[in-house]
Amino acid sequence: MSLPVHATPPDRFLTPEALADLADLPARSRWVRAGTLPLHLLDYGGDAPPLLILPGITSPAVTMNFVARRLTDLVRPLVLDVRGRGLSGDGEGYSLTEYATDVEAVVDGLALDRPLLLGHSMGARIAAATAVRGTVELSGTVLVDPPTSGPGRGAYPTTREAFLGQLAEARRGTDAEEVGRSWPRWPLRERALRARWLASCGEAAIIGTHEGFETEDFFDLWPDVPGPAALLYGADSPVVPAEAAAEAARALPAATFREIPDAGHMVFWDNPEASLDLLRQTLRGLLD
């Protein structure tokens, strides 16, 4: 049995087991509308400065729980189900402009006072686009392993077909063991969450975002990201190779740069302790 995500195509669904994951979180659901589009967030509460977390291409908000929980003594984490994923609705498009407009609606709708933005992968690109637009006031931006692919820069290292193959596995029913074949280094709990929640991602959202990875150039945004800004990347990441990290440092030398050892693109999952320690150091620097 599966429960459809509200107002979404039938190719997006969540099982009761997946929805039960939400009951175990130390966070409450919040809702905002971007125009007519419903957006869902997990709000970890508290009186600390707000940190809006923007996950990656196939990462609903719940999959970032282990990151958010490690930060609650520093910030008030809020994790967004980006449009087309989790409990949020489907948008008509998936460009950086549309994604950034959603973030602005969240900041305004929840009256977040100068939040920090933290984005991983796709979310890092969205954070950069939001910061550059300047429509909402931010306290700082942390980009974690943003896709540096784009026109004339080569293809994104994971193909669209690979993403859609993983989605097909999730739709027919997958488990932590099967997820582990693609992501053997991940902790068991995180593999199990991905197995239960990947089917909440829409095919159109994945295709549209992947197309953006190759048609929208990150380096058109990065030099104009206002400070304070930080870029964290995996030492072994094919998404931010050494030459791209060097280009980023030249393009915005005022930013903070941190290389996460023994980690690929999925830095928090590949090396949780080192990546979260470096993230905490980075956030402390921005807050100070």
N, C-alpha and C positions, 0 to 999 in steps of 0.2 A: 504494500500500500504506500502511496506517496501523496503528499499534500502539495497542491500547486501554490507557487508564490503568487500573491495577489496581482491581478491586472497584468500578468505576463504571459508570453506565449507558452504553449504546452511543453516546449522543449526545456523549460526551466522548472525544476521541482526540488523539494526537500522531503526526505522521509521523516517519520516521527522521531526516529533515533537522532537525526540531525537537529531537529528543532529542540529536542531534549537537552542538547549541548548548551543552549542559551540559559537554561535554568541553573547551570553550574557556574555561571560567570559572576564575578563580583562587579557587575555593570548592569545598567538598565537601558532599555531601548528608548531612543528618542527619534522623533520624526520631524522632517522638514520638507517643505515643497519648494522645488525649483520650477517656477511656473506651475504646470499641472503634474510634474513628475515627483512622485513620493520618494524621498531618500531616507534611509534608515541608518542610524548610528548606534554604537555602543558607548555609553557614557560611564566612565569609572569614577566620576564624582570627586569631591574634595574641594578645598579652597585654594589650591595651588594654581599657578598660571596655566591656562588651557593649552594643550598640545593636540592639534588635529592630525590624525594619522591617516595617510592615504595608501592603501595596499596596492599590490601588483595586479597583473592582468588576469590571473585566475585565483586570486586570494580574497575571498569574502572577509568581512570584518572579523568574524570569530576566529579565523586562523592567525590573527595577530594578537590574540589574547595573551600569549606567553610573553610577548614584547611589552604590551601595555602594563601588565601586572608588575613588571620589574621597574616601572617608572613612576608609580603612584606616590612615592615619597618626594619626588621632584616636581611633578606636573599633574594636571588633571587630564588624563588621556581620553580622547574621544576618537573612536575608530569608525571611519565611514565605509558603509557598503557602497562602493562606487556604482554608478548607474549600470544596470545590466547584470548585477551580481548580488548574491545574498538575498536580503529582503527588499532591496530598492527596486524601483520600477525600471523599465526599459526606456531608453531615450530614442529619439529619432536619428541621432548621430553620435559619433564617438571621436570627435576631434578634440584637440587640446583646448580649444576655445569653449566647447560645450562642457567638457569636464571642469574647466576653471570656473565657469559660470555656476556650476553646481556647488563648488567649494564656497564661492562667494555667498550663495543662498544659505548655506549652512552657517557661515560666520554671522550673517545678518539675522537669520531666523532664530538662532540660539543666543543672540546678543553676546557673542564671544568677544572679550575685550583683548584686542591685540594678541591673538593666539600665535603660538609657534606652529609651523607646518613641518611635518615629518613625512616624507614620501619614500617608498621603496619601489624600484623598477618603474613601471607605469606611473605609480603614485609620485615618484620623484619628478618625472616630467610634468605631471599635473601641478605639483607644488611650484616648480620653476615658472610655469606659465601663469599661475595665479599671482606669484610675487611680482613678475614683470608687469602684469596688467595694472597693478596698483589700485584696484578698486576697493579692496579692504585693507585696513592697516594691520601689519604683522609685526611681531617682535623678532622674528628670525625664521630662517628656512634651513632644514637639514635634508639633503638629498642623499639617498642610499642606493648606490649602484644603478644610476639612471641609464637607460639604453642610449648609447652614443652612436648608434647607427643612424642613417639618414641618406638623403640624396648624395650620390657620389662617395659614400663612405662604406659601402658594402652592406650585405644583408644582416638582419638580426640573426644571431646564431641559432635560435630555436625556430624551426619552420612553422608556418601556419598549420601544415598537415600534422606536425607532432602535437601541437596544442589540441587540435580537433580530435586526434586519436585518443589523447588522454581524456577529453570530454566524453567521447563515445564510451570509454571504459566506465566512467563514472555513471553515465546514464543507464547502462545495463546492470550496474552494481559492481563496485570494486571494494577492496579492503586494504588495510595497511600493508599487507605483504606485497600485493601487486603494486601499490604506490612505491614501495621500497625498491622495486626494480628500476624505476626512474630516478629515485632519490634515496639511495642506500644510506646516506649519512644522517638523514633526518631522525630525530627522536621518534619513538613509536607513537606517542600521543599526537604529534603533529602530522604524522602520516595518516593516522586514523581520522583526524579532523578533515584533512584534505579529501580522503576517500568519501566521507559523508557529505561534504559541502561543495565539491566541484560541480556537481550537477545543478547547482543554483546559478551557475554562470551561463549567460546566453551566448549562442553561437555568433550572433551578429555583433555582440560586444567584443568577443575575442577577435573576430575577423577585422572589424573596424579599427580596433586598437593596434593589432599587428600591422595593418597597412600604414597606420600612423608612424610606427617605429621606423618605417623605411621611406616615408614621404615627408615627415616633419623633422627638421634637423634640430637636435638638442642644442647645438652650438649657436643656433640663432637666438636662443634664450639665455643661455648660461652667462655670457658676459654682462648682461643687463640685470641679473638678479641682484636686488639691493641687499646690502649687508644689514645685520650680520648673516652670513651664509656659511654652510659647511657641506663638504662632499665626502662621504664615506664610500669605500669600494673594496670589493674582495680582491685579495692579492692574486687569486687564480681565476678571476672573473673574465669570461670571454666577452662580456657585455661592456666592461670598462677595461679594455686592454691597456698595457703600459703606455702606448703612444697616445691613447685618448686621455688618460690621466694626466700626462705631461701637457697636452694641449689645454686641458681644463685649468691646470695651474697657471699656464701662461695667460689664458684669457681672463681669469679673475684671480689675480694673485692675493687679493685681500681676504679671500675665503680661507677657511680652515680645511685642511685635507688630512684624512686619516685612512691608512691602508689596514684592512682587517686581515690578519694572517690566517693561513690555512682555511680559506673560504672562497667559494666561487660566487656566482651571482646571488644565490639565495643565502646571503651572509648570516642572517639570524638563525636559520635552520642548519646551515653547515657547521657553524662554530658559535653556538649560542653564548657561551660565557665571554669569549673575547669580544664579540660584536656588541653585546649589550653593555659590557664595561666601557668600551670606546664610545658608544652612544651616550651613556650617562656622563662621561667626561665632556663630551661635546655639548650636551644640553646644559651642564653646569656653566660652561664657558659662555654660552649664549645668555643664560639667565643672569649671569654676573655682569 
